[in-house]
Amino acid sequence: MDAVDVHAVTHYSIGHCRRILRKIKSLKSKLKHQKVTVEEVSEYLGISSEQIRNVLQKTG
């Protein structure tokens, strides 16, 4: 997932979504080039991964 995907789900600003992704990467000990998964975002935001996938399919 990237910042635009997180924005589609949360409607937060793109900058805030980038901060969320950086925080998740930090918590999961990921490197800059590694992607954040839907499951990791859902765990961090407290939203089910199925809900996130539904939103992403609609915005396609």
Secondary structure, DSSP 8 states (H G I E B T S, - for coil): --HHHHHHHH---HHHHHHHHHHHHHHTT--TTS---HHHHHHHHT--HHHHHHHHHHH-
